[in-house]
Amino acid sequence: MSEHIVPLRIYVAIFLALLVGTALTVWAGFRDFPGQLNVIIALTIAVIKATLVVLYFMHVRYSSRLVWVIFTSALFWLAILFALTFSDYWTRCWLGPC
Amino acid sequence: MADSASIEHEASHAALQHHFENMEQQREAGTLGMWVFLVTEIMFFGGMFLAYTLYRSKYPEAFASASNHLSWQLGAINTGVLIFSSFTMAMAVYSAQIGKRRNQVVCLGLTILLGLTFLGIKAIEYHEKYVDHLIPGKLFPRNPFNASTVHLLPGASANNVEMFYWIYFAMTGMHAVHMIIGVGLLSVIMYFAARGRYGPEYHAPVEISGLYWHFVDIVWIFLFPLLYLLGRHLEHGG
């Protein structure tokens, strides 16, 4: 078996990091940051938490290249979904009133 | 050649299917299949996240008002519960990998319990929304939607508050359905784990169910700040 066994302390560290991230996102949610910074901070923390879960709890860090490709393809298609939709909605008012 | 291959096959684990060369290949194939399924799940939830982003950018005041009415405390507790359940799930896989059967069953049991706790808290939240007339539309004819319990920020309209609750119930509802399926899956896995089916050589079903469970956790990691927290600062800070 060439399966990689993630050591216990890494699981515990990730678990604690996720809890800290949750506390941080709640704290940041109540602070009034300038502009769209509240959204950016909330999403950044969420992306970091999700990345930790994917890499360590879901073992992607230790998985084959093929798993990487498949997971990245999801992000790629998601980016297409968002980019094409918003290229419509966010530009509708550029050519006159709407 | 064919003989030596079949002898090798027989010498390996009983769980090895005939169309795989060895346990490693079988495990890889299973994991890969689960990831392909998870990609479709990401796209499925992605569509709802898209709807959320679109309407939130169009009606930020209404979305902030409606979002502030949710209980961030219950949302935060549920986030903690789910993260803890993801940890116990990871521990169940780990226990299988190192061959600790008792720990494996205990961890799976804990994961199921935490999943049910999450669903229980979710039910309390849904009931609060029902009492406050915040179930969108006229799903409950005697409790039609009425935004009067929501403190509307300047520029927020009741119709758009209702839009937030459509999205809230669609997203958290689909998430809850996934949780229920996950609890069902893990119950089956726990039954087989208790009978000693999974060990260091064979634990693909535990691993794959774990992938699903972690995915559902990740969806919530995004749902919590987006639905419960964005807009808080408009009420409290500003």
Boltz contact constraints between the chains, C-beta under 6 A:
constraints:
  - contact:
      token1: [A, 5]
      token2: [B, 97]
      max_distance: 6.0
  - contact:
      token1: [A, 11]
      token2: [B, 90]
      max_distance: 6.0
  - contact:
      token1: [A, 15]
      token2: [B, 87]
      max_distance: 6.0
  - contact:
      token1: [A, 18]
      token2: [B, 83]
      max_distance: 6.0
  - contact:
      token1: [A, 22]
      token2: [B, 79]
      max_distance: 6.0
  - contact:
      token1: [A, 25]
      token2: [B, 225]
      max_distance: 6.0
  - contact:
      token1: [A, 26]
      token2: [B, 76]
      max_distance: 6.0
  - contact:
      token1: [A, 29]
      token2: [B, 229]
      max_distance: 6.0
  - contact:
      token1: [A, 29]
      token2: [B, 232]
      max_distance: 6.0
  - contact:
      token1: [A, 30]
      token2: [B, 232]
      max_distance: 6.0
  - contact:
      token1: [A, 30]
      token2: [B, 236]
      max_distance: 6.0
  - contact:
      token1: [A, 31]
      token2: [B, 237]
      max_distance: 6.0
  - contact:
      token1: [A, 32]
      token2: [B, 233]
      max_distance: 6.0
  - contact:
      token1: [A, 32]
      token2: [B, 237]
      max_distance: 6.0
  - contact:
      token1: [A, 32]
      token2: [B, 238]
      max_distance: 6.0
  - contact:
      token1: [A, 38]
      token2: [B, 233]
      max_distance: 6.0
  - contact:
      token1: [A, 42]
      token2: [B, 225]
      max_distance: 6.0
  - contact:
      token1: [A, 46]
      token2: [B, 221]
      max_distance: 6.0
  - contact:
      token1: [A, 46]
      token2: [B, 222]
      max_distance: 6.0
  - contact:
      token1: [A, 46]
      token2: [B, 225]
      max_distance: 6.0
  - contact:
      token1: [A, 49]
      token2: [B, 221]
      max_distance: 6.0
  - contact:
      token1: [A, 50]
      token2: [B, 218]
      max_distance: 6.0
  - contact:
      token1: [A, 50]
      token2: [B, 221]
      max_distance: 6.0
  - contact:
      token1: [A, 53]
      token2: [B, 214]
      max_distance: 6.0
  - contact:
      token1: [A, 53]
      token2: [B, 218]
      max_distance: 6.0
  - contact:
      token1: [A, 57]
      token2: [B, 86]
      max_distance: 6.0
  - contact:
      token1: [A, 57]
      token2: [B, 90]
      max_distance: 6.0
  - contact:
      token1: [A, 57]
      token2: [B, 214]
      max_distance: 6.0
  - contact:
      token1: [A, 58]
      token2: [B, 211]
      max_distance: 6.0
  - contact:
      token1: [A, 58]
      token2: [B, 214]
      max_distance: 6.0
  - contact:
      token1: [A, 66]
      token2: [B, 32]
      max_distance: 6.0
  - contact:
      token1: [A, 67]
      token2: [B, 35]
      max_distance: 6.0
  - contact:
      token1: [A, 70]
      token2: [B, 35]
      max_distance: 6.0
  - contact:
      token1: [A, 70]
      token2: [B, 36]
      max_distance: 6.0
  - contact:
      token1: [A, 74]
      token2: [B, 39]
      max_distance: 6.0
  - contact:
      token1: [A, 74]
      token2: [B, 42]
      max_distance: 6.0
  - contact:
      token1: [A, 78]
      token2: [B, 46]
      max_distance: 6.0
  - contact:
      token1: [A, 81]
      token2: [B, 46]
      max_distance: 6.0
  - contact:
      token1: [A, 85]
      token2: [B, 50]
      max_distance: 6.0
  - contact:
      token1: [A, 89]
      token2: [B, 54]
      max_distance: 6.0
